[in-house]
Amino acid sequence: MTKVSSLFLTAAMVISVCSTAKADHETRTDRTTFAARRHIDVFADRLLHDANQVCWEMYRHNGHNRGFSETYREMYRAMKDAQHIHDLVHEGAHRGRHDVDHIASDLHEIDKLFHHIEGDIRGWTSSYRGHYGHGDYGHDNYGHAVHGRNFGDELTRKMRYFEQTLHHLMADYGVKSRLVEQEPTSAPPLPAGLPPAAR
C-alpha cells in the first residue's frame, strides 16, 4: 500500500510540475509575441535613455575620429526620434488615435540611422583615459583597481544596448525592419535566364 501511495504521489508531482512548466513557457512566449504592445512604454523610455547614452559617449570621448560631426548629427537625430516616440507613447498614440502612424515611421528612421551609424563608427577609438582604468597604472581616479575591461569599446557596448532596445520596441510595436542584411560572403543572385554554374 505504501508503494502505491508513493507512486501515486510521485506521479501527481510530475504532472503538477509539467503543467506549471508548460504554463510558464506559454506565459514567456506570450510576453514576446510580435505586436503585443505590452511593453511599449518601458521600451520607449529605455530607447530614449540608450540613445542619450550613445550621444554622450560620442560627444565626450570620440570627437577626434574621422566623420565624427556627421555621425554625431545622425545619432542626435535618432535620439530626437526616440524622444518623439517617447512623447507619442505617453500621449497614447500607440492605441491608434492618430491618422498617421508616427511611431512606426520613427522606428524605421531610427533603424536606418542606427545601421548607418554602426558602419561609421567601425574603427573609432576612445580618447578617454580617466576612471575607466586606462590611466594611472590600472587604477581609476578614485584609487580603485580596475582589471579585465577594455573601455575603449564603451561606445560599441552602448550601441549594442541601443540596438537591442530598438529591436525589442520594434517587435513589441509590430514593426519589421525594412533593411535587408546580406551576409558578406554571399554572392548576389544570378540574373534570370543564365544556366546554372558547372560543378
C-alpha positions as CSV (number, residue, x, y, z in Angstrom):
1,M,0.0,0.0,0.0
2,T,2.9,2.4,0.8
3,K,4.4,1.7,-2.6
4,V,1.2,2.5,-4.4
5,S,0.7,5.8,-2.4
6,S,4.3,7.0,-3.0
7,L,4.0,6.1,-6.7
8,F,0.7,8.0,-6.9
9,L,2.2,10.9,-5.1
10,T,5.2,11.0,-7.4
11,A,3.0,10.9,-10.5
12,A,0.9,13.7,-9.1
13,M,4.0,15.8,-8.5
14,V,5.3,15.1,-12.1
15,I,2.0,16.2,-13.6
16,S,1.9,19.3,-11.4
17,V,5.5,20.3,-12.4
18,C,4.9,19.6,-16.1
19,S,1.7,21.7,-16.2
20,T,3.4,24.5,-14.3
21,A,6.4,24.4,-16.7
22,K,4.0,24.4,-19.7
23,A,2.1,27.4,-18.3
24,D,5.3,29.2,-17.6
25,H,6.5,28.6,-21.1
26,E,3.3,29.8,-22.6
27,T,3.4,33.0,-20.5
28,R,7.0,33.7,-21.6
29,T,6.2,33.1,-25.2
30,D,3.1,35.3,-24.9
31,R,5.2,38.1,-23.4
32,T,7.4,38.2,-26.5
33,T,4.6,38.0,-29.1
34,F,5.1,40.2,-32.2
35,A,2.9,43.3,-32.0
36,A,1.7,42.5,-28.5
37,R,2.2,46.2,-27.5
38,R,2.5,45.3,-23.8
39,H,5.9,47.0,-23.1
40,I,5.9,49.9,-25.4
41,D,6.1,52.5,-22.6
42,V,9.1,50.7,-21.0
43,F,10.9,50.2,-24.3
44,A,10.2,53.9,-25.3
45,D,11.7,55.1,-22.1
46,R,14.7,52.8,-22.4
47,L,15.3,53.7,-26.1
48,L,15.5,57.4,-25.2
49,H,17.8,56.7,-22.4
50,D,20.1,54.4,-24.5
51,A,20.2,57.0,-27.3
52,N,21.2,59.7,-24.9
53,Q,23.9,57.4,-23.5
54,V,25.3,56.8,-27.0
55,C,25.2,60.6,-27.8
56,W,27.1,61.4,-24.6
57,E,29.7,58.7,-25.2
58,M,30.3,60.0,-28.7
59,Y,30.4,63.6,-27.6
60,R,32.7,63.1,-24.7
61,H,35.2,60.6,-26.0
62,N,35.0,60.2,-29.7
63,G,35.2,63.7,-31.2
64,H,38.7,63.1,-32.7
65,N,37.5,60.3,-35.0
66,R,37.0,60.7,-38.7
67,G,33.5,61.6,-39.7
68,F,32.5,62.5,-36.1
69,S,30.4,65.6,-36.9
70,E,28.1,63.9,-39.4
71,T,27.9,60.7,-37.4
72,Y,27.1,62.5,-34.2
73,R,24.5,64.6,-36.0
74,E,22.8,61.3,-37.2
75,M,22.9,59.8,-33.7
76,Y,21.4,63.0,-32.3
77,R,18.6,62.8,-34.9
78,A,18.0,59.2,-33.8
79,M,17.8,60.4,-30.2
80,K,15.3,63.1,-31.2
81,D,13.2,60.5,-33.0
82,A,13.4,58.4,-29.8
83,Q,12.2,61.4,-27.9
84,H,9.3,61.8,-30.3
85,I,8.3,58.1,-29.9
86,H,8.5,58.5,-26.1
87,D,6.2,61.5,-26.2
88,L,3.8,59.8,-28.6
89,V,3.6,56.7,-26.4
90,H,2.9,58.8,-23.3
91,E,0.2,60.6,-25.2
92,G,-1.4,57.3,-26.1
93,A,-0.6,57.3,-29.9
94,H,0.1,53.6,-29.8
95,R,-3.6,53.0,-29.2
96,G,-4.5,54.1,-32.7
97,R,-5.8,57.6,-32.1
98,H,-3.9,59.2,-34.9
99,D,-4.3,59.1,-38.7
100,V,-0.6,58.6,-39.4
101,D,1.5,56.0,-37.6
102,H,4.3,58.3,-36.5
103,I,5.7,55.7,-34.2
104,A,6.2,53.2,-37.0
105,S,7.8,55.8,-39.3
106,D,10.1,56.9,-36.5
107,L,11.1,53.3,-35.7
108,H,12.0,52.8,-39.4
109,E,14.0,56.0,-39.4
110,I,15.9,55.1,-36.3
111,D,16.6,51.6,-37.6
112,K,18.0,53.0,-40.8
113,L,20.1,55.6,-38.9
114,F,21.4,53.0,-36.5
115,H,22.7,50.7,-39.1
116,H,24.4,53.6,-40.9
117,I,26.0,54.9,-37.7
118,E,27.1,51.4,-36.9
119,G,29.1,51.3,-40.0
120,D,30.5,54.8,-39.5
121,I,31.9,54.1,-36.0
122,R,33.8,50.9,-37.0
123,G,37.4,51.5,-36.2
124,W,36.8,54.5,-33.9
125,T,38.8,54.8,-30.8
126,S,38.0,56.5,-27.5
127,S,40.1,59.4,-26.2
128,Y,39.1,58.8,-22.6
129,R,41.8,57.5,-20.2
130,G,40.2,58.6,-16.9
131,H,38.4,56.5,-14.3
132,Y,37.6,53.7,-16.7
133,G,41.1,52.3,-15.9
134,H,43.3,53.2,-18.9
135,G,45.5,55.6,-17.0
136,D,47.0,55.7,-13.5
137,Y,48.7,52.3,-13.8
138,G,45.5,50.2,-13.6
139,H,43.7,52.4,-11.1
140,D,40.7,54.6,-11.6
141,N,40.6,58.3,-10.5
142,Y,39.3,57.2,-7.1
143,G,42.2,54.8,-6.4
144,H,40.2,51.6,-7.1
145,A,41.9,48.9,-9.1
146,V,40.3,48.2,-12.5
147,H,41.1,44.9,-14.2
148,G,39.9,43.0,-17.2
149,R,37.8,45.6,-19.0
150,N,38.5,47.2,-22.3
151,F,36.7,50.5,-22.0
152,G,37.7,51.5,-25.5
153,D,34.7,49.5,-26.6
154,E,32.3,51.6,-24.4
155,L,30.7,53.2,-27.4
156,T,30.2,49.7,-29.0
157,R,28.7,48.4,-25.8
158,K,26.2,51.3,-25.6
159,M,25.4,50.9,-29.3
160,R,24.5,47.2,-28.6
161,Y,22.1,48.2,-25.8
162,F,20.5,50.8,-28.1
163,E,20.2,48.2,-30.9
164,Q,18.6,45.6,-28.5
165,T,16.1,48.1,-27.2
166,L,15.3,49.3,-30.6
167,H,14.6,45.8,-31.9
168,H,12.6,44.9,-28.8
169,L,10.4,48.0,-29.3
170,M,10.0,47.3,-33.0
171,A,8.9,43.7,-32.2
172,D,6.5,44.8,-29.4
173,Y,5.0,47.5,-31.6
174,G,4.7,45.2,-34.6
175,V,7.2,46.8,-37.0
176,K,9.6,44.8,-39.0
177,S,12.9,46.2,-40.3
178,R,12.9,47.3,-43.9
179,L,16.6,46.8,-44.1
180,V,17.8,43.5,-45.7
181,E,21.0,42.3,-44.2
182,Q,23.2,40.3,-46.6
183,E,25.9,38.0,-45.5
184,P,29.3,39.4,-46.6
185,T,30.3,36.1,-48.1
186,S,27.1,35.5,-50.1
187,A,27.0,36.4,-53.8
188,P,24.2,38.3,-55.3
189,P,21.6,36.2,-57.1
190,L,22.3,35.4,-60.7
191,P,20.4,37.3,-63.4
192,A,17.4,35.4,-64.8
193,G,17.9,33.2,-67.8
194,L,21.5,32.2,-67.1
195,P,22.3,28.5,-67.0
196,P,23.4,27.1,-63.6
197,A,27.2,27.0,-62.9
198,A,29.0,23.8,-63.8
199,R,30.4,21.9,-60.8
